[in-house]
């Protein structure tokens, strides 16, 4: 039975604990105790989190767990010697160690990320790289796996990492069922951007936002200016003007970014042929999709799919 050691410290960010829900739901889906979860701290007892209330913890001891996860904090500060020693030993004794969000700083300070790929919250990524130049920081990934060391982006991405751990342990169908119970998408792949296209565009009016949501839900359509304008209840001319004012992009460019984002998710999922992906995301054919990927990512779709396959293999092994 995989046992989870979840490490916290004074001032830990409370949302990091959301990852534990994935293991709780996995037990429910399995109909048995698939995971035992132990919340730990250096000295045990009540530990106060970022919201100011405390949770009870067990102290570090001689027993180590199948997977040891350290959460992070809103403000990165040096870790205690006891925490660093515990994580170093855990890296040798546990099958996997992980850092959620700025938990990557704990792993880096312990020397566990030297020469490894790792990610963290985008707002801290460059600081991580500056403080720990031996780490191969991947700034814009949801989570990263290198050997037995796993790291995630922001605190909510800890749920994606936990779902990936569940999939690693019990297979894709169990992970899917867990995701459904958590009412989240299964799962954002590690290589997916920390930012969604809709978030980056940041439309200011409900009408433009409505048109973008319509586009995202109807990528197989042509999504002409006329179609989007109708969804926004504006004339085509007025829609084009307002759209560019609010997003800084033309409707056509924004739609292409939405198609690219959806296509990349399907590629990283690994279950769909390229022709199907091109059709389902509105590119119509593989060549048109390939040109769009080269324009935006500088890489053809095959390279992105191959990278995702390698990531899955690393997660398995």
N, C-alpha and C positions, 0 to 999 in steps of 0.2 A: 504494500500500500504506500503510495507516494505521500510523504509527510512534508508539509510546508513550514519552514521557519521564517516568520515575517518579522523583520527587525525594525524597531522604531527607536527614536531618541527624542529628547526634550525639544518641543517646537516643531515636530514633524508635521507635514502638510496633511490635513485630515482626509482630503480626497484620495490620497494614495491608497487608503484602505478599501476603496471601491473595487480594487483588483480581487480582493478576497471573495467578493460575491460570485465570481466565476467558479471558484472552487466549491463554494456552498451549493450553487446550482448544479454543478457536475455531480455532486453526491445525490441530489434529488433526481437527476436524469438517470443515473446509474442504478438507483434504487438500493444503494448501499453506501458505505463509507469509503469512497474512492480516495478522498484526501482527509488527512488530519491536519488541522491548522493550529500552529502555536505562535502566539505573539510574544516577542522577546525584546528585552532591553538589557543594557549592560548590568544593571544592578537589580532589575526586577521591580515589582511594585507599580504604583500609579505613575504614568508618564503623561505629561500635559502636551496637547497638540496645538496646532496653529489657531484653533478657535477658542482655546483656553480651558477646555474640559479635559479630564484625564481618562485614560483607559488602563486597565490592569494588565500587567505583563509578567512573564516568567523571566528569571535572570539567565544570562549566558551560563552554559554548563558544559560538561564534557561530551554531551550528546549532540550530534549534528544530524541534519535532515536531508532528505532526498533533494530538496530545492530550498535554497536560502535566498530570500529577497529582502533587500533594504529599500525603504522608501526614502523620500527626500524632504526638503524644507523650502519655504519661500525665500529665505535668505541663506545663502551658502556660507557656512562657517567651518573652520577646521574640525575634524572629527577627533574624538577621544582616542587615546592609545588602545584602550580596551576594545572599542568598536573595530578599529583597524585590525587588531590582532585576531579578533573573532572572524572577520570576513576573510582574512588571509587563510586561516585554517579551514574555514568553510569551503573555500575554493578548492582545497585539496580533498576534503572529506565528502562534500556534497556532489551529487551528479550534475547539478546546475547551480549557478549563482546569478542573481539578477539585481539590477538597480532601476527603480522607477523614477523617472524625471531626474531631479538633481541627485538622486541616489547614485547616479553615475559618478559624481564627484567623490563619494565615499569609496567606490571601487577603484577609481583612479588614484586617490590618495593612498590606498592600500597597495598600489602597484599592480593591480589585477588587470588593468586595461593597457598596459605597456605593449605596444606592437599590435594591438587588437583594434578592430572596428568597433565603434560605439556611437550611441546617440544620446541626446538629452533634449530638454525643452529648447526650442529655437532661440529663446531670449538668453540662454546661458551657453549655447554651443561654442561661441567664439572665446568665451572666458575659459571654458573647459580646454579648448585647444591651446590657448595661451599658457595656462597654468601647467598643463600636462602635454608637452609637445610630442611625447612618444605615442600618444593615443591617436588613432586614425578616426577623427571625428567626422561623422556623417550628419551634416547639419539638418537635413530636411527629411529624415526618415521617421516613420511611426515607431518602429522598434528595430533593433539590430541584434543579430546573433553571430557570435564569433567563438567557435569551439563550445565550451560549456558556460560561456558568459553571455548573458542577455541584458540588454538595456532598452528602455523605452523613452519616448519623448515626454510630453507633459503628463500630468497626473492621470487625465482621462485615458491616455494611451496605455497606461498600466493595465486597463481592461483588455485592450487588444493583445498585449503581451501575455496576460493570463489566459486568454482564449487560445493563443498559440501554444502555450504550455499544455493546456487541456488536450488540444488536438494532437500534440506530440505524444501524450501519454495514452489517450483513449480513442484517437481517430477523429476523422472529420465529422462524422455523423453526430457523435456526442457533442463536439464543439458547436456544431450548428444548432443542436437542440438547446444547449446552454445559452447561445446568443439569442435565440428566440425568447427564452425565458427572461433574459435581461433586457429584451426589446432593443437590441443593437444589431447592426449589420455584422454578419460573420465575414471574417474579421477583417479590418483594414490590414492589408498586407504590409510587411515591414517596410517595403520600398515606397509605399504610397506617401505622397507629400503630406506634411503637417498642416498644410493649408488647403482648403477646398477652393475651387474656382468661384463658387458663390460668395464665399467669405472674402476672397481677394477683390472681387468686383465691388463689393460694398454699395449696392444700390441704395439711394436715399428715399425714393418714393415707393409706395406700395405697388404702383402700376408697373414700374420697371422690375421690381422684385417678382411680381406675379408673372411677368413675361419670362423671366429667367427660370423660375420654377417650372413653368409650362414647358420650356425648352428642355430642361433636364429630364422631364417625365415623358417627352415625346421625341427623343433623339432620332428615331427612325424616320420622322417626317422631314420634309425639305427645310422647314424652319426659315422661310423667307421673311423679309422685313414685313410684308403684308400679314403673314400668319402671326408673327409675334406682336405686331401692332394691334391686331384684333384681340389677342389674348390680354393686352394691356388696355383695351378700350380707348385707343388713340388712333389718329390717322397715321399712315405710314411716314409721312414727312415729319409730323410732330414727334412720333415715336423715335425716329432716327436721331433727331436733334436732342431730345431729352436723354436718350440712352447714352449718347456720347458725352453729354455734359455731366452725367452722374457717374459714369464708369470709366471715362477716358478711352473707351474702345468703341469700335463699330460693332453693331449686332452680329455681323458675320464672324468677326474675330472672337467675340465672346462665345458664340455657338461652337466654333472650332475648339476652343479650350475645354468646353463642357464635353464635347465628343472625345477629345484626347484623354481627359480624366477618366471617363467611363471605359474607354478602350483599354487604358493601362490597367485598371482594376481587373478587367476580364482576362487580360494577358497574364497578370500575376497570379490569378486564380488557377490558371493552368488547365482548365477543363474545356476550353472552346477553341476550335480551329480559327485561323486568322480570317478566313472568308466569313465565318459566322460573326466574328467580332466586328469586322468592317460593316457588315450589313446591319447588325443590331445597334450600332452606334451612329449610323447615318452617313458613314463615309462611302457607302455603296460598293466600293471595290478596294482591294488590298493596295493597289498602287497609289490611289489617292490618300489612303491612310498612311502609307509609308512616307510620302512626301510631307504630310503634316507632322509626323513624328520627327523627321529630320529637321524641319523648320523650328520646332519648339524644343526638342531635347538634344538635337545633334546626333541622334542615334536612331537606327531603324528599329521597328518593333521586335524583330527577332533577338536583338541584343538585350532588350528589356525583359523579354520572356525568358531568355537563357539565364539572366541574372537572378530572376525570381526562382527558377528551378534550382539553381545552385544554393540559394538561400534556404529553400525547403529541405534540400539534402543535408545542409549543415544542421538544421533544426532536428532532423531525424537522428543524426549521428552525434 
